[in-house]
Amino acid sequence: MIISIRTHTWLVFALLSLASLPLLAQEATLPPFSKMESLTDGWEPLEFPNIDQHSHYELTRENGAQVVKAQTSGGASGLITRLNIMPEDSPMLSWRWKVSNVFAKGDARKKSGDDYPARIYVAFEFEPEKAGFFERAKRKTVEVLFGEELPGNALNYIWANTLPEGEFIANPYTDKTMMIAVNSGSGNAGEWVTIERDIMADYRKAFGENPPPIRGIAIMSDSDNTGEQASAWYGDISLTKAKQD
């Protein structure tokens, strides 16, 4: 069986171990970039088997706050943190980020343009009872190769080039990952932008059902398809309970 390394459903989190962790119904705290002493404080490198050129991540200070700076130039890699959170409380995902530029050849609808100066993945638990035979077989092959249990569907919040802000589309490699443009174009390039998303509402809109547990969150700045260059800055990412009316 041939496995496409760029198929995001199977390999975006190929190095993410999904060991059993207590399910959390309360607010969850992601390791804050602002308090980290190194990039390994609760986060791990996300690298791909056939991509030798990696994006560069470092802790830096912006306006008195410590953030993560990413630089990508024709490569791809990210940082991941493992979670196991029940989404019944409709957790709100909040973060702030900044990019130097968008990619001229970036196009979320095409494999050749599937690059973003900044993106955040939310990966969910795989639900085998909803998967077909061939999907289960492909997953099993990847798990044998990499020794990891892989997550299922994913939401991918992106700083897009031309995809209109607010639009949902399937990733050009797989419909198991839905792309959501939370920023679009270069109008806000060079500025800090704050984003807040209702994960449960987004999952329902993307996949037409309630989400299973959240198993991981990752940041990634990548340019391996377009070969372009960009820098991005990521502030703290937080999960909190949805606001009550």
C-alpha atoms as one frame of an Amber mdcrd trajectory, in Angstrom:
protein
   0.000   0.000   0.000   1.432   3.400  -0.974   1.110   6.130   1.644   1.240
   9.796   0.609   3.410  11.623   3.145   1.638  14.898   2.413  -1.791  13.478
   3.250  -2.618  15.547   6.301  -5.135  13.182   7.871  -2.507  10.525   8.481
   0.746  12.419   8.813   0.160  15.933  10.104   0.422  14.412  13.582   2.429
  11.305  12.597   4.882  11.907  15.432   2.185  12.772  17.982   1.840   9.987
  20.557  -1.739   9.682  21.760  -1.197   7.916  25.059  -4.224   7.754  27.332
  -4.579  10.909  29.421  -7.367  11.929  31.804 -10.258  13.552  29.975 -10.788
  17.124  31.080 -14.248  18.658  31.355 -12.984  21.872  32.916 -10.936  24.638
  31.352  -7.676  23.382  29.909  -4.393  25.236  30.010  -2.046  24.895  27.085
   1.636  25.443  27.884   1.953  29.252  27.452   4.705  30.497  25.176   5.045
  33.556  27.404   6.298  31.451  30.340   8.406  28.852  28.575  12.130  28.589
  29.254  12.649  26.477  26.136  10.573  25.237  23.200  10.370  21.798  24.833
   8.351  23.050  27.822   5.134  21.214  26.978   5.573  21.382  23.196   7.399
  19.031  20.833   8.815  19.319  17.298   6.470  18.193  14.525   8.577  16.989
  11.615   7.767  14.954   8.519   9.663  11.894   7.279  10.277  13.103   3.705
  10.748  16.835   4.337  14.370  17.564   5.239  14.097  21.347   5.312  12.366
  22.468   8.477  10.850  25.732   9.573  12.762  27.457  12.363  11.142  28.234
  15.720  12.552  30.305  18.555  11.428  32.166  21.656  11.641  35.926  21.276
  10.174  39.071  22.804   7.626  41.355  21.168   6.344  44.454  22.972   7.522
  43.110  26.302   5.944  39.640  25.923   7.634  36.372  25.080   6.253  34.726
  21.922   7.304  32.056  19.427   8.790  33.296  16.167   8.625  30.987  13.152
  10.598  31.367   9.936   9.912  29.255   6.867  11.768  29.199   3.567  10.747
  26.283   1.372  10.339  23.840   4.237   7.793  22.584   6.747   7.670  21.630
  10.420   5.756  22.690  13.493   5.320  22.469  17.231   2.699  20.282  18.920
   1.217  19.813  22.376  -0.759  16.737  23.424  -4.235  17.022  24.888  -7.206
  14.839  25.721 -10.144  17.153  26.302 -13.844  16.495  26.152 -15.469  19.241
  24.040 -18.938  19.217  25.615 -18.362  22.608  27.199 -17.804  24.159  23.742
 -14.255  25.302  24.467 -13.238  28.624  23.000  -9.831  28.602  21.344  -8.092
  31.969  21.561  -4.725  33.176  20.351  -2.920  36.108  18.769  -0.509  36.018
  15.873   1.315  38.142  13.338   2.795  37.398   9.900   5.342  39.242   7.799
   3.559  38.435   4.533   1.285  35.972   2.773   2.453  33.710  -0.050   1.921
  35.002  -3.585   1.371  31.429  -4.814  -0.667  30.384  -1.788  -4.020  28.821
  -2.689  -5.949  26.777  -0.133  -7.878  25.061  -2.932  -4.795  23.538  -4.597
  -2.105  21.124  -3.445   0.530  23.365  -5.002  -0.679  26.292  -2.906  -1.260
  24.465   0.400   1.182  26.629   2.377   0.519  29.271   5.024   2.737  31.687
   6.936   0.747  30.753  10.051  -1.729  28.030  10.915  -3.091  26.245  13.965
  -4.303  22.641  13.892  -6.825  21.129  16.266  -6.780  17.321  16.009  -9.595
  15.103  17.251  -9.782  11.484  18.343 -10.245   8.923  15.589 -13.668   7.248
  15.579 -13.175   3.804  13.958 -16.892   2.996  14.018 -17.451   5.827  11.518
 -14.573   4.905   9.202 -14.699   2.663   6.153 -12.561  -0.433   5.618  -9.928
   1.256   3.440  -9.548   4.182   5.841  -9.001   1.803   8.757  -6.507  -0.216
   6.703  -4.526   2.877   5.713  -4.410   4.057   9.301  -3.225   0.677  10.490
  -0.422   0.699   7.919   0.776   4.113   9.070   0.574   3.075  12.717   2.728
   0.007  11.985   5.270   2.181  10.137   5.483   4.925  12.748   4.426   3.173
  15.927   1.807   5.789  16.750  -1.950   5.924  17.127  -3.131   8.709  14.822
  -5.947  11.171  15.448  -8.981  11.526  13.209 -10.513  14.702  11.789  -8.811
  18.059  12.168  -9.680  21.733  12.028  -7.000  23.866  10.437  -7.172  27.604
  11.198  -5.150  29.443   8.558  -3.878  32.867   7.562  -4.857  32.487   3.918
  -3.744  34.325   0.820  -6.914  34.577  -1.303  -9.442  32.330   0.463 -12.044
  34.733   1.907 -12.032  35.208   5.666 -14.614  32.967   7.307 -14.710  30.376
   4.509 -14.524  26.632   5.230 -13.081  24.261   2.619 -11.654  20.744   2.644
  -7.887  20.447   2.532  -6.808  19.651  -1.059  -5.136  16.461   0.159  -7.957
  15.123   2.344 -11.498  15.969   3.386 -10.655  14.809   6.915  -8.955  18.160
   7.495 -11.092  21.274   7.083  -9.422  24.601   6.384 -10.902  27.697   8.034
  -9.637  31.104   6.923  -9.551  33.246  10.055  -7.381  35.854   8.329  -6.957
  36.478   4.627  -4.627  38.568   2.514  -1.875  40.998   3.428  -4.040  43.806
   4.803  -3.066  43.021   8.407   0.453  41.728   7.708   2.900  43.108  10.241
   0.162  43.605  12.840  -0.859  41.480  15.804  -4.310  39.970  15.298  -6.364
  38.305  18.048  -8.584  35.338  17.120 -11.288  33.528  19.109 -13.092  30.448
  17.784 -15.825  28.181  19.130 -14.338  24.756  18.430 -17.582  22.827  18.781
 -19.461  25.186  16.447 -16.654  25.053  13.894 -16.515  21.252  14.023 -20.267
  20.962  13.563 -20.137  23.273  10.550 -17.129  21.473   9.076 -18.208  17.848
   9.630 -21.941  18.007  10.397 -21.745  16.377  13.830 -20.487  16.890  17.368
 -16.748  16.480  17.861 -14.995  13.651  19.701 -12.276  14.491  22.261  -9.558
  16.954  21.276  -6.249  15.096  21.132  -3.717  17.743  20.169  -3.016  21.279
  19.010  -0.151  22.342  16.767   1.251  25.497  15.216   2.937  25.413  11.839
   4.433  27.825   9.335   5.208  26.002   6.088   6.259  26.772   2.517   7.341
  23.423   1.063   4.811  23.604  -1.801   5.276  27.236  -2.850   8.966  27.585
  -1.972   8.336  31.071  -0.584   9.519  32.768   2.604   7.697  34.237   5.591
   7.994  34.879   9.308   5.215  34.479  11.856   4.856  35.235  15.542   2.562
  33.203  17.807   1.343  34.443  21.183  -0.183  32.282  23.916  -2.939  29.870
  22.861  -5.727  29.206  25.351  -8.799  27.020  25.712 -11.615  28.326  27.915
 -15.272  27.548  28.466 -17.709  29.084  26.028 -19.373  32.259  27.191 -22.882
  31.754  28.519 -25.753  33.959  27.355
